[in-house]
């Protein structure tokens, strides 16, 4: 078991057990049976394994108290709020920076769709780097409030549209509004296998501009298709337990 996972074990035990009960359980990190009994007592049915830590985003605990930031552009350095709890998993700053380095000048004057808004970090980064409009889709109320606060912090509310619905309803709404996008970012919860379906709808609903790029952030072990007749996979990068896949529109729709 690597050092990173050991560190997460310690944090989880402190958070759920408290200092006094942690002493009662003992300092032995691998007393997993005792820890599981304690978690069940509070109706927290976690299995203390490496797989569950990654799949259900327990890595969130390592980021408690840390704030995200805008990396480049006219909002560079602005601190962004994060959403409390386990439902929202912000994209790591190093992954975000790498993605926008790949996109380069494509962001300038682009119409950007952040289909799983979360904290708004990705869409705000796009605005900061020169995109003309960013659409944020987010159905969770706590995340919606954070997106609004972060947009106000960066003074970019005039370049943003927020849709408080799920991703598939949002795609239909955008189709009715006749909006088309140059860049689309997909970052659904890692346990949801819906990216291939979203790719099909982006094409069938005519939501993509010519040579549009769709970026999908997934868990490392998530298998995606090679695209379809119009939208094909062109690049794949790996950063720790995160995989970034790029698709490009190559045919007429």
N, C-alpha and C positions, 0 to 999 in steps of 0.2 A: 504494500500500500504506500503510495507516494506521499511526500511531505504536504502537498496541497490538500489532499483529502484528510490527512490527520488534522490539519489546521481547522478544516470545516467541522470535523467531529467535535473538536474542543469548543468551538463557537456555539454549535447547536446544543451541546450539553449545558453550557452556561446559560443560554437563552431560555431553555425549557425547564431547567432544574433549579436555577438560582445557585448562589454561592454555598449556602448552608447545605442544601440537599446534594450538591455536587460533592461536598466533603463526605456526606453519608454514603454516597455511591462509591466513593473511593477515587483515587487519582489514576487508577488504571484505565487508560484510554479505551481499551478493547473490552471493557465489561459491557458488551452490547446487549446481553440479555437483561441486565438490570436497567439499562437505559430504555429499552423497548417497553418494559413493564411500566416504567414511569410515564412514558409518552402515552401509552394506552389509557392510563389513569385519567389523563386529560383529553381523551378521545382523539389523540393525534396518532393515526395509524401509519407511522413512518417505518420503513424497513431501513436499518442502518447499514446501507450498502453503497458502494460507489455508483451503481447504476441509478438508484433512486435519487441520489444527490444531483446528478446531471439531468435526469429526465424531468424532475419536478422542480427544478430551479432552486434547490436549497442553497446553491452558490450565492444567492441573493444576500445571505447573511454576511458574506465577506465584504460586501459593499455598503453595509449600513453606516450611515453618517457621511459617506463620500458623495460629493456632488458632481454632476456632469458639467461639461462646459462646451461652448461653441469653439471649434478648433481654428477656423479660418474665416476670412471675409470681414465685412464691416461690423459684424457682431462678435468678432473674435474676443475670447476671454470671458464672455458673459457666462455666469453660473446659472445652471438650469436645475429646477426642482425635479425630484424623482417621486414616484408613486409608492406609498407604503404598502407592504404586504407582498404576497408571492405571485399575484396574478399578472403583474407587469414585469417584464425582464428587459431592462434597457440595453441597447447595443453598446458594447464596450467602446470607449473612446479610441482605442488603437484599431479596432475593427472599422469604426466609422471613418477614421482618418484614411485607412487603407482603401476603403470603397471609393471615397471622393477623390483620392489620388488617381485611381483607375479611371474614373469618369472624366476627370480633368475639365476641359473647357465645354464639355457637353452640358454642364449645369447652367451656363450663362444663357439667360433669356428662355430657359426651358419651362415647361409646364410640368410640375412634379406631383406625383400621387404617392402619399404615405398611407398605405391601405390598413395598416395596423399601428395607429398613431402612438399609443403608449404615452410617453412623456412629451412627444413632439420633437425630440432631439434630432432625428434624421431630417425631417422636413424643414426645421429651423436652420440646420446646417446648410441645406440646399438654398434657402432664401438668402442666408448670409453670403453665400458664394455666388449669388447673382441670378437665381431663377426668378422668373417673373410672377409665378403663382404656385402656391403649394396647397394641396387639398389634403386635409387630415381626416381620416376615418377612424372613429373610436366609439364603442358602445358603452364602455364602463364609465360611470359617473365620476369616480375619483380621478381617473385618468383624464377625463375631459376637462376637469377643473385645473389640473396641472398643465395641460396643453395651453389653456387660456392664459394662465399665469405666466408661463414661459414666453408666450408670444408677446404679452404686454411688457415683460422684462426686457425683451429685445427690440421693442417698438416696431414690430413687423406685422401687426394685426391686419393692416391694409393689404397685405400680400397673401393672406391666408383665408381658406374656407374650411369650416369644420362641419363634418357630417356625423351626427350622433346615432348612427345605425350600424348594423353588422356589415361585413365586407360585401356580401352578395346583394343586399339591398342597395348599398352604396353604388355598386357598379351599374345597377339599373337606373338609379337616379342620375348618375353622371351621363349615361347614354341619352336620357331624355333631355338633359341640358346641352347635349351635343358638344361635350368637352372631350378633347383628345390630349394625350400626354406624351411627352418626350421621354420621361423617366418615371418608372414605377418601382417602389420599394415594398417588398413583401417580407414581413417578419411576424408570422403567426406564432402562437404558442407552440413550442417544439413538439408537443404530443399530438398536435392536429396535422393530419396528412391531407391538406386541401390545396396545396400550391398548384398541382397539375390542373385541377378543376378551375382555379382562378385564371391560370394562363389561357385556358380555352375560352373563358368568358371575356377576357380582355380582347381577344381577337374577334370573337363572334359578335360582340357588342360594339365593335369599331371604336375602341377607346384609345388606340395607339396611333401616334403620328408616324410618318415615314421614318424608318431606321430607329424606331424607339428602342430603348433598352429597359429590360425588367430585371431587377436585382432581387434575389431570394436569399434570405438568411435562414439557415436551418441548423439542426444538430448535425454533428459530424457523420452519424450513421444513417441519416435520412437519405433515401434513394429517390431521386427525381428523374422524370423522363427526359429524353433528349430534345423535348419541345414538340412542335407539330409542323405542319406544312409551311406555316408563315412565321412562326416564332421558334427559333432554334438556339440551343445552348452553345455559347461561344467561349465561355471561360469559367473556371472553377478555382477558387482559392480556399485555403484552410488556415484557420487561426485558433490554435488550441482545440477546444471542443466545438468550435463554430465553423460552419462551411458557408461560403458565399458563392452563389451561382449566378452567372450573367446570361440572360437570353436577349436576342436581338430580333426585331422584326425585319425579315428579309424579303417578303413577298407582298403583293398588294392584297388588301382585304376589302 
